[in-house]
């Protein structure tokens, strides 16, 4: 097991390094001189030269990448041009909004989709099965931002139960901060729950049609034992894959939801950095997203080895 985890961790580490290279290279493709874009066409040449030195534009790109990557490893992600503060500190503060939002949405999606998908698979062909399929199709077809607007109109404007947007901050009011995240979590989690329900149902149907499940039923084993000890246990690899995809989707999808609900999260900060040409901040934000996706994939791969020994020793 240790060898399997080591191989997967090394693969994830290489993927993070490649992701950092892609992030750095992508910003090199932005047309024009970044210093001129930031200061304007009429900027003084001395100011342009000072900004190029500050951004490290006066050295070759390969050397800049090595210096930037070494700084990232040390925890020095550079300084934001817009805020004049360390990029790492800004990202850390914004993760205090984005991480609870993504985890809350993923939790809502799992609590709804896993039981409902398993239940629909066990009742395939019944009168309720088409209802579940239709509801999941409708939920998957509705964009999360549109669902967010509907939730705002109903719960914030009509009923006035929850705030329509904004985030007071965990240090100021934890209760109000939780209330501010309820509607964004629902908007992001319900749509993902619809997709997960269909995928979980399909995974369970595939397992329920296997020979070992029919054999277990032929032996007269109780229905609960057939479902949980045979069917669900063998479907866990597929279900864990679905969970990994769900976490990735909600983390990326939070970018749009943060805009809809005016949440000061990492995605909204990244979009602001694009508009302000704040390249150090944008590099750091994109690197966090890429690294998070890679590490989620690593955790999913690691769970495969725990769930199925054939994968572990393969």
ZIUR-V901845 format. One record per pair of residues at least 12 apart in sequence whose ideal C-beta (glycine too) atoms are under 7 Angstrom apart, sorted by sequence separation. I is the first residue (numbers start at 1). GAP is how many residues later the second one is. If there is no record, write none. Layout:
i-><I;I>
gap-><GAP;GAP>
//
This chain:
i-><36;39;120;152;168;255;259;270;273;35;38;75;167;213;254;166;216;270;35;116;163;269;270;35;162;163;213;212;213;266;35;162;34;162;35;266;34;208;207;156;204;207;155;207;152;204;151;203;28;148;151;203;148;151;203;148;200;147;24;251;200;38;144;147;199;21;24;144;147;248;196;144;248;20;142;247;196;139;140;139;244;244;139;140;192;139;140;244;192;136;192;241;240;136;136;188;240;132;188;188;237;240;188;97;187;237;236;237;184;96;104;108;184;108;183;117;184;101;105;109;113;117;121;100;104;108;112;116;120;124;108;118;101;105;109;113;117;121;101;105;109;113;117;121;104;108;114;118;101;105;109;113;117;121;165;166;167;165;167;122;144;148;145;149;144;145;148;144;148;145;114;110;109;106;106;106;102;105;102;102;102;101;98;101;101;101;97;97;98;97;98;98;94;94;95;94;91;94;90;90;87;91;82;87;91;82;88;81;87;91;80;81;82;80;79;80;78;77;38;37;34;34;27;27;27;24;23;23;23;20;23;19;19;19;16;19;16;15;12;12;12;12;9;8;8;8;5;5;4;1;4;1>
gap-><12;12;12;12;12;12;12;12;12;13;13;13;13;13;13;14;14;15;16;16;16;16;16;17;17;17;17;18;18;19;20;20;21;21;22;22;23;23;24;27;27;27;28;28;31;31;32;32;33;35;35;35;36;36;36;39;39;40;41;41;42;43;43;43;43;44;44;44;44;45;46;47;48;49;49;49;50;51;51;52;52;53;54;54;54;55;55;56;57;58;58;59;60;61;62;62;63;65;65;66;67;67;69;70;70;70;71;71;73;74;77;77;77;78;78;79;79;80;80;80;80;80;80;81;81;81;81;81;81;81;82;82;83;83;83;83;83;83;84;84;84;84;84;84;85;85;86;86;87;87;87;87;87;87;96;96;96;97;97;105;109;109;111;111;112;112;112;113;113;115;125;133;137;140;141;144;145;145;148;149;152;153;156;156;162;164;166;167;167;168;168;169;170;171;171;172;175;175;179;191;193;193;194;194;194;196;196;197;197;197;198;199;199;200;201;201;202;207;239;240;243;245;252;255;256;259;260;263;264;267;267;268;271;272;275;275;278;279;282;283;285;286;289;290;293;294;297;300;301;304;308;311>
//
